[in-house]
């Protein structure tokens, strides 16, 4: 399993998000990983946006 914040590309993060969200049941580890993946995607999106007013 790759490190979400360092080793995964945006495409891999989206694939992991889809995989986790499509599961019927998540264990505690998978729930935590899903939250980390979501947080990382939001963080990357906010970093790629130019500041408001520029």
N, C-alpha and C positions, 0 to 999 in steps of 0.2 A: 504494500500500500504506500503510495507516494505521500510526501509531506505536502499538505494543501497549500501552505503559504509560500513555499520555496520552490517546489519541484513541478507543480502542475501549471499547465498553460490554461488560458481562458477556455479553450475548447474542451480540455480535459475536465475543468471545473464544471462546465455546463453538463457534460456527459455524466459526471458523478452526481450532480444535483438531480438530473432526470432519473438516474438509476435508483437513488435513495428515495425519491418521491414516489416512484412507481411500486415500491415494495408495500405489501399489505400490512406487514408488521415490522417495526423497527425495535431492535434491542437498544439498550441505553447507549452503547458505543456508537451505533449508527445514528441515533438521535443527536448526539453531540457532534458527530462528523457532519451531519446535515446542517446544523446551525453554523459550524465553522465554514463550510462551503458557501452558504448564503452570505455570511459576513464578509468573506474574502471577495466574493463577486461584487458586493455593494462597495467595498473599499476600492477595488480596482476601477469600478465605474466612476466613482467620485474623483479618483486621481487623474483619470483621463479627460475629465471635463475642464474646459478653461474657466477661470474665475469669472464671476458675474461682473458685467460692466467692462469687459475687455474685448 
